[in-house]
Amino acid sequence: MSRAPIGAFEATVLAVEDLSPSFRRITFGGAGLQAFGPNTHPRDLRIKLVIPPTGASAPEFDLPGFLTEQEAAGVSWYQAWLQVDPAERGTMRTYTVRDWRDADRELVVDMILHTDANGHSGPAAQWAESAEVGHRLHIIGPSRDSETPCAGIEFAPGHAHQILLAGDETAVPAIASILDSLKDGQAQGKAVLEVPSPADIIDIDAPAGFEIEWLPRGGADVGALLEPAVREAVRSETRIPAQVGAGPSDGSVAPVRELDDVNIDEEILWDVPAALTEAAQGSSSATEKGERPFYAWIAGEAGPVKRLRRYLVQEVGVDRRQIAFMGYWRQGRAEG
């Protein structure tokens, strides 16, 4: 019998490893993950970690059982989740999968130890800082036996042979996983990674033909180094002008490609090829369907991502079907 595409699973901490001052790797396993699993390479797969109430080393609420009951009643997992008292259910945060070891049923998540200007961190970072082998939490993610394509994956380069990956520290785990998925392919490209400090430059095994550029920002604002690096990377990609056109041959100014404005303080910036309507696709440039000589994936703090979206689509003219823009977080705003 096919399971629902998304389910809740209990996961047990098997190992904790500090990769750098900002990255802590948590490896999960246990009997609760037997039914978990994407039916493909995880790439940039998003999952939800349900952090137990403050101070608890294990969940105090049977979320998998509750969601199964609600599913039978026709209630979606998220609507069911909202019915539960926050003091009982805990806090939900979104992370990307760093690695999924299917044979061993082990899930690896690299968690970011973020703190604000006053040294305070959110519930997920607090949990990660105190996590020990044997601690448990719930994970919401894909069901192993579902016949539905795995949801939560945006990286879809088609037949692109030149790929640009860019993001801040919150995107590093996803980019590392994406690079793993490209090892047997022919694509080449560059990954641009902005991190808090030089100590946060971690070991990532890039496939042949890929360059990794690390940008430790020190005291600079988030995105201050990432934005110019992405602009430079795009300028050096010689295939782009040929595919989108540098402008009319008569020397007149090319028409501006309009973009809907996203208020990143009130909504999530999530402009990805899979979500484009036919109208939006028709308003982009004239790349043939399925033809993606260049593909870009950009994620991180919503401010820089929004500005790069405007630059690449409106100023450079990259077809929106060839690029994924994702605001993983917004400074000063808690994400679910």
C-alpha positions as a printed Julia matrix, in Angstrom:
336×3 Matrix{Float64}:
  0.0    0.0     0.0
  1.39   3.38   -1.0
  2.0    5.82    1.84
  1.16   9.51    1.81
  3.96  11.44    0.07
  4.76  13.4     3.26
  4.86  11.92    6.75
  6.22  12.4    10.25
  9.04  10.17   11.5
 10.85   9.82   14.81
 14.61  10.17   14.43
 17.34   9.36   16.93
 20.67  11.19   17.05
 23.44   8.74   16.13
 26.36  11.17   15.93
 27.23  14.82   16.47
 30.21  16.44   14.73
 31.39  20.04   14.72
 32.51  20.92   11.19
 33.28  24.57   11.97
 32.14  27.33   14.34
 28.93  27.72   12.3
 28.23  24.16   11.12
 27.28  21.21   13.34
 26.56  17.9    11.61
 23.83  15.72   13.11
 23.41  12.15   11.87
 19.98  10.65   12.52
 18.85   7.05   12.39
 16.78   4.57   14.34
 13.72   2.44   13.69
 11.57   5.52   13.13
 13.36   6.31    9.86
 12.67   2.94    8.24
  9.72   4.38    6.31
 11.46   7.71    5.52
 13.29   8.37    2.28
 13.35  10.24   -1.01
 13.0    8.09   -4.12
 15.85   9.99   -5.78
 19.12  11.73   -4.85
 18.12  14.34   -2.24
 19.88  17.26   -4.0
 18.38  20.32   -2.21
 15.59  18.39   -0.49
 13.84  20.39    2.23
 12.58  18.68    5.38
 11.07  19.92    8.65
 12.71  19.32   11.99
 10.24  19.42   14.87
 12.24  20.69   17.82
 10.9   19.36   21.16
  9.77  21.88   23.78
 12.66  23.69   25.47
 14.92  21.41   27.44
 13.33  18.13   26.3
 15.6   15.45   24.88
 12.73  13.67   23.13
  9.26  14.49   21.75
  6.41  14.66   24.25
  3.72  14.24   21.6
  3.02  11.35   19.2
  3.13  13.43   16.02
  3.37  10.48   13.57
  0.31   8.82   15.09
 -1.63  12.07   15.21
 -0.89  12.94   11.57
 -1.87   9.43   10.46
 -5.24   9.85   12.16
 -5.73  13.29   10.63
 -4.74  12.04    7.17
 -7.47   9.4     7.41
 -9.9   12.22    8.18
 -8.75  14.15    5.1
 -6.76  16.82    6.96
 -3.38  17.84    5.54
 -0.32  17.39    7.72
  0.25  21.13    8.11
 -3.34  21.95    9.04
 -3.23  19.08   11.53
  0.03  20.42   12.99
 -1.55  23.82   13.59
 -4.24  22.21   15.74
 -1.73  21.14   18.39
 -0.78  23.37   21.31
  2.72  24.81   20.58
  3.79  24.02   24.15
  3.13  20.34   23.42
  4.15  20.01   19.78
  7.38  22.02   19.89
  8.78  24.23   17.12
  9.11  23.45   13.41
 12.06  24.64   11.3
 13.07  23.92    7.7
 16.44  22.38    6.81
 17.96  20.76    3.75
 19.32  17.22    3.64
 23.1   17.01    3.45
 23.14  13.27    2.81
 20.75  10.33    2.82
 22.37   6.91    3.28
 19.57   4.75    2.02
 21.15   1.37    2.76
 21.79   2.34    6.4
 18.61   4.44    6.79
 20.74   7.34    8.04
 19.96  11.0     7.51
 22.67  13.68    7.73
 21.71  17.29    8.42
 24.25  20.11    8.72
 22.72  22.65   11.11
 23.71  26.3    11.29
 24.55  27.72   14.73
 23.12  31.18   14.08
 23.1   33.89   16.74
 21.76  37.42   16.6
 23.59  40.65   17.51
 22.93  39.93   21.19
 24.23  36.38   21.03
 20.77  34.8    21.12
 19.88  31.85   18.91
 16.62  30.28   17.79
 15.12  27.01   19.03
 16.72  24.87   16.31
 20.21  26.25   16.89
 19.75  25.87   20.66
 18.71  22.25   20.15
 21.7   21.6    17.87
 24.1   23.13   20.41
 22.92  20.72   23.12
 22.21  17.66   20.94
 23.67  14.38   22.17
 23.67  10.8    20.92
 20.34   9.26   21.89
 18.31  12.48   21.73
 15.2   12.24   19.59
 12.97  14.52   17.55
 10.39  14.28   14.78
 11.12  14.89   11.12
  8.52  15.71    8.5
  9.61  14.62    5.04
  9.11  12.18    2.17
  7.75   8.68    2.68
  9.91   5.9     1.3
  7.1    3.91   -0.33
  5.14   6.8    -1.8
  4.45   6.55   -5.52
  4.38  10.35   -5.79
  7.55  12.13   -6.97
  9.54  13.44   -4.02
  8.4   16.93   -3.03
 10.75  19.59   -1.66
 13.43  19.42   -4.37
 13.92  22.5    -6.56
 17.27  21.83   -8.27
 16.3   20.78  -11.8
 18.91  21.88  -14.36
 17.54  19.89  -17.27
 20.28  19.48  -19.86
 22.3   22.49  -18.67
 26.0   22.14  -19.25
 27.02  25.28  -17.31
 25.74  25.63  -13.73
 26.08  28.39  -11.14
 25.31  27.62   -7.48
 25.34  30.48   -4.98
 24.3   31.1    -1.41
 25.19  32.04    2.13
 25.85  29.58    4.96
 22.22  28.42    5.07
 22.58  27.18    1.49
 25.96  25.46    1.93
 24.52  22.02    2.89
 22.16  22.01   -0.1
 24.91  23.12   -2.49
 27.22  20.4    -1.16
 24.5   17.81   -1.73
 23.81  19.15   -5.24
 27.5   18.9    -6.09
 27.43  15.27   -4.94
 24.54  14.63   -7.32
 26.52  16.03  -10.28
 29.6   13.85   -9.91
 28.66  11.43  -12.69
 27.44  14.1   -15.1
 29.04  16.26  -17.76
 28.02  19.68  -16.43
 30.62  22.2   -15.34
 30.32  25.36  -13.34
 30.96  27.26  -10.16
 29.74  27.34   -6.58
 29.95  30.66   -4.72
 29.6   30.27   -0.95
 29.5   33.15    1.54
 30.16  32.11    5.16
 30.66  34.03    8.42
 34.41  33.44    8.83
 37.45  31.71    7.31
 37.02  28.97    9.93
 33.71  28.08    8.27
 35.36  26.95    5.04
 34.61  23.23    5.18
 35.68  20.32    3.01
 33.38  19.87    0.0
 34.29  17.39   -2.71
 33.38  19.12   -5.96
 32.97  17.16   -9.2
 35.45  17.59  -12.02
 34.89  20.84  -13.86
 33.47  22.71  -10.86
 35.17  25.55   -9.01
 34.28  26.44   -5.42
 34.75  30.05   -4.32
 34.54  30.68   -0.57
 33.72  34.19    0.66
 34.31  34.7     4.42
 32.48  37.97    5.14
 33.85  38.8     8.57
 32.04  41.88    9.8
 30.36  42.67    6.47
 26.61  42.43    5.98
 25.12  39.14    4.81
 25.3   39.06    1.01
 27.84  41.88    0.74
 30.39  39.55   -0.85
 27.97  37.14   -2.47
 26.23  39.67   -4.72
 29.3   41.04   -6.55
 30.74  37.52   -6.86
 27.57  36.26   -8.55
 27.52  39.25  -10.88
 31.12  38.57  -11.85
 30.43  34.87  -12.37
 27.53  35.68  -14.68
 29.59  38.21  -16.64
 32.26  35.57  -17.19
 29.71  33.06  -18.5
 30.11  33.69  -22.23
 27.09  31.57  -23.23
 24.57  33.9   -21.61
 24.74  36.87  -24.02
 24.38  34.54  -26.98
 21.33  32.82  -25.57
 19.34  35.8   -24.27
 20.66  38.57  -26.46
 22.6   41.64  -25.41
 20.0   43.86  -27.06
 18.43  44.62  -30.44
 20.81  44.58  -33.38
 19.8   48.12  -34.34
 21.35  49.46  -31.15
 18.09  50.41  -29.47
 17.47  49.58  -25.81
 16.09  46.11  -25.13
 12.69  46.02  -23.39
 12.79  45.59  -19.61
 11.55  42.23  -18.38
  9.07  42.98  -15.64
  9.13  41.07  -12.35
  6.44  40.88   -9.74
  7.64  42.56   -6.58
  7.96  40.39   -3.48
  7.69  42.01   -0.05
 10.33  39.88    1.64
  9.37  41.17    5.08
  5.89  39.71    4.73
  6.2   36.75    2.36
  8.77  34.19    1.28
 10.7   34.86   -1.92
 10.42  31.6    -3.85
 10.73  32.01   -7.61
 11.58  28.62   -9.1
 10.99  27.13  -12.57
  8.57  24.48  -11.29
  6.29  27.16   -9.83
  6.13  29.42  -12.9
  2.76  29.8   -14.57
  2.43  29.61  -18.35
  2.01  33.38  -18.4
  5.22  33.91  -16.45
  7.11  31.51  -18.69
  5.8   33.29  -21.74
  7.07  36.62  -20.45
 10.61  35.35  -20.06
 13.19  35.13  -22.81
 13.06  32.79  -25.75
 14.96  29.74  -24.57
 13.39  26.65  -26.1
 11.59  24.32  -23.71
 14.04  21.78  -22.31
 17.06  23.72  -23.61
 19.07  25.08  -20.69
 22.68  25.72  -21.68
 23.0   27.79  -18.46
 21.25  27.15  -15.16
 21.58  28.94  -11.81
 20.46  28.09   -8.29
 20.61  30.9    -5.72
 19.47  30.7    -2.09
 20.05  32.42    1.22
 18.97  35.59    3.0
 16.06  37.05    1.07
 17.51  40.56    0.58
 20.53  39.59   -1.54
 18.5   36.9    -3.34
 15.88  39.47   -4.32
 18.48  41.88   -5.66
 20.22  39.13   -7.64
 16.84  38.06   -9.03
 16.28  41.58  -10.36
 19.81  41.72  -11.79
 19.79  38.35  -13.55
 16.26  38.49  -14.94
 15.74  42.19  -15.66
 19.25  43.43  -16.38
 21.02  40.4   -17.81
 17.91  38.8   -19.26
 18.34  35.22  -18.08
 15.26  33.13  -18.79
 13.36  32.53  -15.53
 13.02  28.87  -16.48
 16.78  28.58  -16.1
 17.18  29.86  -12.57
 15.85  29.15   -9.08
 15.72  31.98   -6.51
 14.95  30.99   -2.92
 14.82  33.17    0.17
 15.8   30.6     2.77
 15.57  33.14    5.59
 15.0   36.79    6.38
 17.1   38.67    8.9
 15.03  39.48   11.98
 12.24  37.08   11.08
 11.66  33.55   12.41
 11.07  30.93    9.7
  8.96  27.81   10.01
